[in-house]
Amino acid sequence: MLMRSEYSTLLLIDIQEKLIPAIAHGQDVVSQCVTLGTIAALLNVPVLATEQMPEKLGPNLEAVKELCHRTLTKHYFDACSDGLIEVLPEGRPHIVIAGCETHVCVMQTALSLIDGGYSLWVVADATGSRKEFDRDVALDRLRAGGAQIVTVEMVAFEWLRHCKKTAFKELQRLIK
């Protein structure tokens, strides 16, 4: 199944000031999430974010906050338990998800969204955990649970669909 930009929402999970330094390759994860958010903006895909206990872990990084239409503060690891489904845009059953930590908040949120009838794409090169092993095991579990595991470039070109769109050159510049 191909994801379509007009049916998609990008969900960025917990790209927070005090969490990112603990994430393996954390700056790479941030960079990929910012690239995804920028591509989403080019193609009119809504961007939502979550923050896990921002009073303890700090807010999302400024580069992420600037890309988001809305940020949901949460205390559950599964953002759906804190009202995520109620704030998702209507008519957009495709959820593209990235962020931290893959084996906790990303995984629990993604599995709940799948249970709720959404189609899920987890962006492997835009997710992270403190330990890479935890991230890898979570991606395997997400795949087994029905999520599609993709990369930033896969998302970009599926959303774009063809090279004649005006956003093609800008998208190409972003991913190179």
N, CA and C of each residue as an Amber inpcrd file, in Angstrom:
protein
   528
   0.8430000  -1.1770000   0.0000000   0.0000000   0.0000000   0.0000000
   0.8900000   1.2420000   0.0000000   0.6170000   2.1420000  -0.9140000
   1.3460000   3.4030000  -0.9760000   0.6760000   4.4390000  -0.0750000
   1.5080000   5.2300000   0.6010000   0.9460000   6.3270000   1.3830000
   0.6940000   7.5070000   0.4480000  -0.3410000   8.2590000   0.7230000
  -0.7080000   9.4030000  -0.1020000  -0.6570000  10.6540000   0.7620000
  -0.0550000  11.7080000   0.2470000   0.0890000  12.9360000   1.0300000
  -1.2710000  13.4970000   1.4500000  -2.2470000  13.4160000   0.5680000
  -3.5540000  14.0030000   0.8840000  -4.3210000  13.2330000   1.9570000
  -3.8670000  12.0250000   2.2850000  -4.4870000  11.2230000   3.3390000
  -3.5940000  11.0770000   4.5660000  -2.4330000  11.7540000   4.5600000
  -1.4180000  11.5480000   5.5980000  -1.3720000  12.6610000   6.6350000
  -0.9080000  12.2640000   7.8140000  -0.5120000  13.1700000   8.8880000
   0.8510000  12.6900000   9.3590000   1.7570000  13.6280000   9.6020000
   3.0570000  13.2940000  10.1800000   2.9720000  13.5100000  11.6820000
   3.3890000  12.5000000  12.4400000   3.3730000  12.5570000  13.8970000
   4.8040000  12.4140000  14.4090000   5.2940000  13.4560000  15.0780000
   6.6480000  13.4640000  15.6350000   6.5480000  13.2920000  17.1470000
   7.1330000  12.2140000  17.6350000   7.0020000  11.8270000  19.0380000
   8.2270000  12.2700000  19.8490000   8.0170000  13.1310000  20.8160000
   8.9710000  13.4110000  21.9020000  10.4000000  13.7240000  21.4500000
  10.5470000  14.7610000  20.6350000  11.8800000  15.2110000  20.1990000
  12.3030000  16.3140000  21.1720000  12.5380000  15.9400000  22.4140000
  12.6390000  16.8790000  23.5190000  14.0740000  17.1820000  23.9440000
  14.2440000  18.4170000  24.4390000  15.5540000  18.9440000  24.7920000
  16.3770000  18.0260000  25.6880000  15.7800000  17.5010000  26.7340000
  16.5380000  16.7040000  27.7030000  16.5900000  15.2210000  27.3370000
  15.7940000  14.8000000  26.3620000  15.7840000  13.3920000  25.9470000
  16.7830000  13.1220000  24.8290000  16.8740000  14.0110000  23.8630000
  17.7000000  13.7800000  22.6740000  19.1640000  13.4780000  23.0040000
  19.8030000  14.1460000  23.9680000  21.2030000  13.8180000  24.2540000
  21.4170000  12.3620000  24.6970000  20.3820000  11.7090000  25.2010000
  20.5050000  10.3180000  25.6480000  20.2410000   9.3030000  24.5310000
  19.7600000   9.7690000  23.3880000  19.3640000   8.8900000  22.2870000
  20.5790000   8.5630000  21.4250000  20.7630000   7.2830000  21.1080000
  21.8440000   6.8780000  20.1960000  21.6470000   7.5910000  18.8600000
  22.6590000   8.2810000  18.3950000  22.6020000   9.0450000  17.1380000
  21.4700000  10.0700000  17.1700000  21.2580000  10.6730000  18.3310000
  20.1520000  11.5880000  18.5380000  20.1000000  12.7500000  17.5640000
  21.2340000  13.3370000  17.2310000  21.2230000  14.4710000  16.3080000
  20.8260000  14.0430000  14.9000000  21.1720000  12.8090000  14.5190000
  20.7220000  12.2870000  13.2200000  19.2020000  12.1190000  13.2050000
  18.6530000  11.6300000  14.3120000  17.1990000  11.4650000  14.4210000
  16.5210000  12.8320000  14.2930000  17.0540000  13.8260000  15.0000000
  16.4900000  15.1770000  14.9340000  16.5420000  15.6990000  13.5000000
  17.6870000  15.5520000  12.8650000  17.8460000  16.0430000  11.4920000
  16.8340000  15.3980000  10.5460000  16.6360000  14.1020000  10.6750000
  15.6810000  13.3950000   9.8160000  14.2470000  13.8140000  10.1200000
  13.9350000  14.0370000  11.3910000  12.5840000  14.4950000  11.7450000
  12.3210000  15.8900000  11.1840000  13.3110000  16.7660000  11.2450000
  13.1630000  18.1110000  10.6900000  13.0000000  18.0350000   9.1700000
  13.7660000  17.1730000   8.5240000  13.6080000  16.9900000   7.0740000
  12.2030000  16.5080000   6.7490000  11.7160000  15.5170000   7.4880000
  10.3460000  15.0200000   7.2760000   9.3120000  16.1370000   7.4480000
   9.4600000  16.9150000   8.5090000   8.5220000  17.9960000   8.7570000
   8.5490000  19.0520000   7.6690000   9.7300000  19.3260000   7.1380000
   9.8700000  20.2990000   6.0620000   9.2200000  19.7900000   4.7790000
   9.4290000  18.5070000   4.4910000   8.7920000  17.8830000   3.3240000
   7.2700000  17.9040000   3.4910000   6.8060000  17.5780000   4.6880000
   5.3640000  17.6050000   4.9530000   4.7900000  18.9960000   4.6740000
   5.4910000  20.0320000   5.1250000   5.0190000  21.3990000   4.8930000
   4.9530000  21.7120000   3.3980000   5.9500000  21.2760000   2.6380000
   5.9670000  21.5040000   1.1820000   4.7540000  20.8760000   0.4960000
   4.3120000  19.7410000   1.0370000   3.2540000  18.9680000   0.3940000
   1.9140000  19.0550000   1.1310000   1.7920000  20.0330000   2.0220000
   0.5440000  20.2880000   2.7560000   0.0700000  19.1140000   3.6060000
   1.0210000  18.4190000   4.2100000   0.7060000  17.3370000   5.1430000
   0.7530000  17.9200000   6.5580000  -0.3190000  17.7980000   7.3260000
  -0.3060000  18.3200000   8.6990000   0.7530000  17.6160000   9.5510000
   1.3770000  18.3830000  10.4400000   2.4100000  17.8530000  11.3380000
   1.9520000  18.0560000  12.7710000   1.8560000  16.9590000  13.5050000
   1.5370000  16.9910000  14.9310000   2.7360000  16.4660000  15.7020000
   2.8330000  16.8820000  16.9500000   3.9220000  16.4070000  17.8000000
   3.3820000  16.0690000  19.1820000   4.1880000  15.3230000  19.9170000
   3.8890000  15.0700000  21.3220000   5.0990000  15.4640000  22.1520000
   4.8270000  15.7570000  23.4100000   5.8740000  15.9860000  24.4080000
   5.5190000  15.1710000  25.6360000   6.4420000  14.3320000  26.0680000
   6.2610000  13.5120000  27.2690000   6.7290000  14.3180000  28.4770000
   5.8250000  14.6210000  29.3780000   6.1460000  15.3570000  30.6050000
   7.1670000  16.4740000  30.3540000   6.7900000  17.5090000  29.6000000
   7.7470000  18.5690000  29.2750000   8.3160000  19.2770000  30.4970000
   7.5980000  19.2210000  31.6130000   8.1250000  19.8300000  32.8380000
   9.3750000  19.1000000  33.3350000   9.5620000  17.8500000  32.9330000
  10.7520000  17.0680000  33.3190000  11.7410000  16.9280000  32.1570000
  11.2280000  16.6540000  30.9550000  12.1000000  16.3840000  29.7980000
  12.3100000  17.6040000  28.9030000  11.7290000  18.7270000  29.2820000
  11.8440000  19.9340000  28.4750000  10.9130000  19.8690000  27.2810000
  10.7710000  20.9920000  26.5790000   9.9130000  21.0280000  25.3950000
  10.5970000  20.3580000  24.2110000   9.8530000  20.1850000  23.1380000
  10.4630000  19.7340000  21.8860000  11.4870000  20.7780000  21.4470000
  12.4720000  20.3200000  20.6970000  13.4760000  21.2310000  20.1630000
  12.8040000  22.2840000  19.2860000  13.3500000  23.4730000  19.2720000
  12.7450000  24.6000000  18.5470000  12.5450000  24.2800000  17.0670000
  13.5210000  23.6040000  16.4460000  13.4070000  23.2730000  15.0140000
  12.2110000  22.3720000  14.7400000  11.8400000  21.5600000  15.7030000
  10.6690000  20.6840000  15.5680000   9.3920000  21.4790000  15.8480000
   9.4140000  22.2670000  16.9200000   8.2230000  23.0580000  17.2830000
   7.7630000  23.9480000  16.1330000   8.7180000  24.5220000  15.4050000
   8.3830000  25.4310000  14.3030000   7.6160000  24.7440000  13.1730000
   7.7530000  23.4330000  13.0570000   7.1260000  22.6830000  11.9660000
   5.7270000  22.1680000  12.3030000   5.3610000  22.2240000  13.5720000
   4.1540000  21.5440000  14.0340000   2.9370000  22.4500000  14.0650000
   1.8190000  21.8930000  13.6240000   0.5380000  22.5850000  13.7010000
  -0.0320000  22.5170000  15.1180000   0.3160000  21.4370000  15.8280000
  -0.2010000  21.2400000  17.1800000   0.7300000  20.3000000  17.9290000
   0.8860000  20.5490000  19.2370000   1.6740000  19.6790000  20.0990000
   0.8060000  19.2230000  21.2550000   0.7830000  17.9130000  21.4650000
   0.0010000  17.3050000  22.5330000   0.9340000  16.9610000  23.6950000
   0.6430000  17.5030000  24.8670000   1.3860000  17.1400000  26.0760000
   0.8050000  15.8390000  26.5960000   1.6960000  14.9170000  26.9890000
   1.2000000  13.6110000  27.4230000   1.9550000  13.1040000  28.6460000
   1.3000000  12.1830000  29.3340000   1.9110000  11.4880000  30.4650000
   1.9280000   9.9820000  30.2360000   0.9850000   9.4860000  29.4420000
   1.0160000   8.0910000  29.0240000   2.1040000   7.9420000  27.9680000
   2.6820000   6.7600000  27.8640000   3.6430000   6.5020000  26.7860000
   2.9050000   6.4390000  25.4480000   1.7160000   5.8520000  25.4690000
   0.8430000   5.7770000  24.2960000   0.0610000   7.0870000  24.1920000
   0.3870000   7.9010000  23.2120000  -0.2570000   9.2120000  23.0700000
  -1.7640000   9.1030000  22.8660000  -2.2400000   7.9720000  22.3700000
  -3.6830000   7.8000000  22.1750000  -4.4190000   7.8580000  23.5140000
  -3.7800000   7.4080000  24.5820000  -4.3920000   7.4480000  25.9120000
  -4.4990000   8.8690000  26.4540000  -3.7560000   9.8010000  25.8580000
  -3.8170000  11.2090000  26.2500000  -4.5830000  12.0550000  25.2310000
  -5.3660000  11.4290000  24.3580000  -6.2460000  12.1710000  23.4770000
  -5.7560000  12.4060000  22.0620000  -4.7290000  11.6940000  21.6240000
  -4.1930000  11.9090000  20.2760000  -5.2500000  11.7250000  19.1920000
  -6.0260000  10.6580000  19.2660000  -6.9840000  10.3670000  18.1930000
  -7.9800000  11.5210000  18.0280000  -8.3490000  12.1620000  19.1220000
  -9.2980000  13.2710000  19.0540000  -8.7290000  14.4920000  18.3360000
  -7.4020000  14.6430000  18.2790000  -6.8210000  15.8320000  17.6310000
  -6.2500000  15.5480000  16.2430000  -6.3140000  14.2950000  15.8020000
  -5.8450000  13.9850000  14.4460000  -6.7880000  14.6020000  13.4210000
  -6.2540000  15.1280000  12.3230000  -7.1200000  15.7020000  11.2890000
  -8.0490000  14.6420000  10.7000000  -9.2910000  15.0270000  10.4500000
 -10.2650000  14.1070000   9.8650000  -9.9190000  13.8040000   8.4080000
 -10.2720000  12.6080000   7.9570000 -10.0790000  12.2310000   6.5680000
  -8.6350000  11.9260000   6.2050000  -7.8020000  11.6800000   7.2140000
  -6.3820000  11.3720000   6.9810000  -6.0220000  10.0920000   7.7420000
  -6.3500000   8.9420000   7.1310000  -6.1310000   7.6630000   7.8160000
  -4.6940000   7.1440000   7.7560000  -3.8130000   7.8380000   7.0290000
  -2.4140000   7.4250000   6.9380000  -1.5910000   8.2290000   7.9470000
  -0.9600000   7.5280000   8.8740000  -0.1300000   8.1920000   9.8730000
   1.3240000   7.7780000   9.6410000   2.1680000   8.7840000   9.4590000
   3.6090000   8.5800000   9.3320000   4.1900000   9.0420000  10.6650000
   4.9300000   8.1470000  11.3230000   5.3650000   8.4090000  12.6930000
   6.8810000   8.2950000  12.8040000   7.4600000   9.2030000  13.6000000
   8.8950000   9.2180000  13.8430000   9.1220000   9.7750000  15.2450000
  10.3350000   9.6050000  15.7580000  10.6650000  10.2030000  17.0420000
  11.2740000   9.2360000  18.0220000  11.0480000   9.5150000  19.3180000
  11.7180000   8.8070000  20.4090000  10.7200000   8.4100000  21.4910000
  10.9910000   7.4790000  22.2630000  11.8970000   6.3850000  22.0240000
  11.1480000   5.3090000  21.2730000  11.8070000   4.7120000  20.2990000
  11.1590000   3.7790000  19.3840000  10.4700000   2.6420000  20.1270000
  11.1280000   2.1120000  21.1580000  10.6120000   0.9280000  21.8540000
   9.5920000   1.2560000  22.9420000   9.3340000   2.5300000  23.1660000
   8.3800000   2.9100000  24.2080000   7.2460000   3.7330000  23.5710000
   7.4080000   5.0240000  23.4990000   6.3130000   5.9130000  23.0700000
   5.9510000   5.7570000  21.6020000   6.9540000   5.6260000  20.7290000
   6.6460000   5.4440000  19.3090000   5.8870000   4.1380000  19.1090000
   6.4040000   3.0610000  19.6800000   5.7980000   1.7480000  19.4710000
   4.3850000   1.6770000  20.0600000   4.2290000   2.1120000  21.3040000
   2.9070000   2.0160000  21.9300000   1.8760000   2.8740000  21.1950000
   2.2740000   4.0700000  20.7750000   1.3620000   4.9360000  20.0350000
   1.0110000   4.3230000  18.6850000   2.0150000   3.8240000  17.9860000
   1.7860000   3.2280000  16.6650000   0.8600000   2.0190000  16.7560000
   1.0950000   1.1430000  17.7150000   0.2520000  -0.0470000  17.8440000
  -1.1870000   0.3260000  18.1980000  -1.3740000   1.3490000  19.0190000
  -2.7370000   1.8010000  19.3360000  -3.4210000   2.3980000  18.1180000
  -2.6650000   3.1530000  17.3200000  -3.2510000   3.7180000  16.1000000
  -3.6600000   2.6170000  15.1210000  -2.8390000   1.5850000  15.0050000
  -3.1990000   0.4410000  14.1520000  -4.4840000  -0.2050000  14.6820000
  -4.5450000  -0.4110000  15.9960000  -5.7650000  -0.9660000  16.6010000
  -6.9780000  -0.0820000  16.3270000  -6.7470000   1.2270000  16.1910000
  -7.8230000   2.1730000  15.9260000  -8.2020000   2.2870000  14.4640000
  -7.5710000   1.4790000  13.5930000  -7.9430000   1.4530000  12.1850000
  -7.1070000   2.3240000  11.2670000  -6.0690000   2.9500000  11.7890000
  -5.1960000   3.7750000  10.9590000  -4.1460000   2.9120000  10.2640000
  -3.6930000   3.3600000   9.1080000  -2.5540000   2.7410000   8.4210000
  -1.3140000   3.4730000   8.8960000  -0.2780000   2.7020000   9.2700000
   0.8940000   3.2760000   9.9190000   2.1730000   3.0230000   9.1500000
   2.9720000   4.0710000   9.0190000   4.3210000   3.9750000   8.4640000
   5.2700000   4.5210000   9.5140000   6.2300000   3.7060000   9.9340000
   7.2350000   4.1130000  10.9140000   8.5180000   4.4060000  10.1520000
   9.0550000   5.6120000  10.3380000  10.2230000   6.0590000   9.5860000
  11.4780000   5.6480000  10.3560000  12.0810000   4.5440000   9.9260000
  13.1870000   3.9260000  10.6640000  14.3590000   4.8670000  10.8810000
  14.7420000   5.6280000   9.8560000  15.9090000   6.5030000  10.0040000
  15.5720000   7.8270000  10.6880000  14.3510000   7.9640000  11.1890000
  13.9440000   9.1360000  11.9590000  13.3840000   8.7140000  13.3170000
  13.8090000   7.5380000  13.7990000  13.4170000   7.0730000  15.1290000
  14.6780000   6.7400000  15.9120000  14.5670000   6.7980000  17.2220000
  15.7290000   6.4780000  18.0440000  15.3450000   6.0510000  19.4370000
  16.2690000   5.3200000  20.0420000  16.1730000   4.9070000  21.4370000
  17.5540000   5.0850000  22.0620000  17.6130000   5.0060000  23.3760000
  18.9190000   5.1010000  24.0300000  19.8270000   3.9750000  23.5640000
  19.2740000   2.7840000  23.4280000  20.0510000   1.6300000  22.9590000
  19.5560000   1.2280000  21.5740000  20.4730000   1.0590000  20.6490000
  20.0900000   0.6840000  19.2860000  19.3710000  -0.6580000  19.2380000
  19.7390000  -1.5750000  20.1240000  19.0870000  -2.8850000  20.1520000
  17.5940000  -2.7340000  20.4350000  17.2490000  -1.8760000  21.4050000
  15.8310000  -1.6370000  21.7090000  15.1010000  -1.0990000  20.4930000
  15.7240000  -0.1620000  19.7740000  15.1280000   0.4120000  18.5600000
  14.8860000  -0.6730000  17.5170000  15.8880000  -1.5160000  17.2910000
  15.7770000  -2.5500000  16.2680000  14.6930000  -3.5770000  16.6040000
  14.6290000  -3.9830000  17.8580000  13.6030000  -4.9440000  18.2700000
  12.2120000  -4.3120000  18.1300000  12.0920000  -3.0460000  18.4940000
  10.7970000  -2.3530000  18.3560000  10.3640000  -2.2790000  16.8950000
  11.2960000  -1.9900000  15.9820000  10.9390000  -1.9390000  14.5550000
  10.4570000  -3.3030000  14.0740000  11.0930000  -4.3750000  14.5460000
  10.6340000  -5.7270000  14.1940000   9.2230000  -5.9750000  14.7230000
   8.9780000  -5.5720000  15.9690000   7.6530000  -5.7790000  16.5560000
   6.5980000  -4.9430000  15.8280000   6.9470000  -3.7090000  15.4780000
   6.0110000  -2.8540000  14.7500000   5.6660000  -3.4480000  13.3880000
   6.6720000  -3.9720000  12.6980000   6.4240000  -4.6200000  11.3960000
   5.4720000  -5.7910000  11.5870000   5.7280000  -6.6280000  12.5970000
   4.8620000  -7.7850000  12.8610000   3.4530000  -7.3480000  13.2460000
   3.3350000  -6.1570000  13.8550000   2.0360000  -5.6460000  14.2830000
   1.2520000  -4.9310000  13.1940000   1.8300000  -4.8350000  11.9990000
   1.0990000  -4.2560000  10.8780000   1.5920000  -2.9140000  10.3750000
   2.6330000  -2.3710000  10.9800000   3.1840000  -1.1000000  10.4990000
   4.1290000  -1.3630000   9.3300000   4.1600000  -0.4150000   8.4160000
   5.1360000  -0.4410000   7.3280000   6.3820000   0.2840000   7.8250000
   7.5520000  -0.3030000   7.6430000   8.7990000   0.3320000   8.0560000
   9.4100000   0.9700000   6.8140000   9.6490000   2.2850000   6.8940000
  10.0880000   3.0580000   5.7390000  11.2570000   3.9650000   6.1220000
  11.7770000   4.6920000   5.1210000  12.8220000   5.6900000   5.3420000
  12.2920000   7.0650000   4.9420000  13.0400000   8.0920000   5.3060000
  12.6510000   9.4580000   4.9460000  12.4820000   9.5830000   3.4330000
  13.4200000   9.0440000   2.6720000  13.3160000   9.1430000   1.2050000
  12.1000000   8.4110000   0.6650000  11.7760000   7.2650000   1.2340000
  10.5860000   6.5420000   0.7870000   9.3370000   7.3900000   0.9980000
   9.2460000   8.0130000   2.1730000   8.0960000   8.8730000   2.4650000
   8.0500000  10.0300000   1.4720000   9.1870000  10.6850000   1.2760000
   9.2440000  11.8570000   0.4090000   8.7410000  11.5460000  -0.9980000
   9.2420000  10.4770000  -1.5800000   8.8770000  10.1810000  -2.9640000
   7.4850000   9.5740000  -3.0960000   7.0020000   8.8610000  -2.0780000
   5.6160000   8.3870000  -2.1330000   4.6520000   9.5540000  -2.0040000
   4.9480000  10.4830000  -1.1060000   4.0950000  11.6600000  -0.9870000
   4.1310000  12.4900000  -2.2650000   5.2890000  12.6330000  -2.8700000
   5.4390000  13.4680000  -4.0660000   4.7660000  12.8340000  -5.2800000
   4.9420000  11.5470000  -5.4800000   4.3320000  10.7190000  -6.5160000
   4.9110000  10.8930000  -7.9110000   5.2980000  12.0900000  -8.3260000
   5.8970000  12.2650000  -9.6510000   6.8210000  13.4830000  -9.6600000
   7.6920000  13.5340000 -10.6640000   8.7340000  14.5640000 -10.7090000
   8.2710000  15.8810000 -11.3180000   7.0220000  15.9790000 -11.7420000
   6.5500000  17.2140000 -12.3670000   5.9100000  18.1740000 -11.3720000
   5.7760000  17.7510000 -10.1290000   5.2500000  18.6640000  -9.1180000
   6.2790000  19.7660000  -8.8620000   5.7890000  20.9390000  -8.5360000
   6.6890000  22.0710000  -8.3080000   7.6110000  21.8430000  -7.1090000
   7.2120000  21.0100000  -6.1780000   8.0220000  20.7510000  -4.9800000
   9.1890000  19.7980000  -5.2410000   9.2770000  19.1980000  -6.4360000
  10.2880000  18.1780000  -6.7040000  11.7160000  18.6700000  -6.4640000
  12.0670000  19.8070000  -7.0130000  13.4410000  20.3060000  -6.8700000
  13.7730000  20.6190000  -5.4120000  12.8340000  21.2130000  -4.7030000
  13.0690000  21.5200000  -3.2880000  13.1990000  20.2370000  -2.4740000
  12.3630000  19.2630000  -2.7670000  12.4370000  17.9830000  -2.0820000
  13.7740000  17.3060000  -2.3640000  14.2080000  17.3430000  -3.5880000
  15.4970000  16.7540000  -3.9630000  16.6260000  17.4030000  -3.1700000
  16.5850000  18.7230000  -3.0370000  17.6120000  19.4410000  -2.2940000
  17.6210000  19.0150000  -0.8270000  16.4540000  18.8110000  -0.2570000
  16.3410000  18.4300000   1.1510000  16.9290000  17.0610000   1.4540000
  16.7480000  16.1090000   0.5410000  17.1830000  14.7470000   0.8480000
  18.6070000  14.4380000   0.4040000  19.2000000  15.3430000  -0.3560000
  20.5960000  15.1040000  -0.7850000  21.5810000  15.5350000   0.2640000
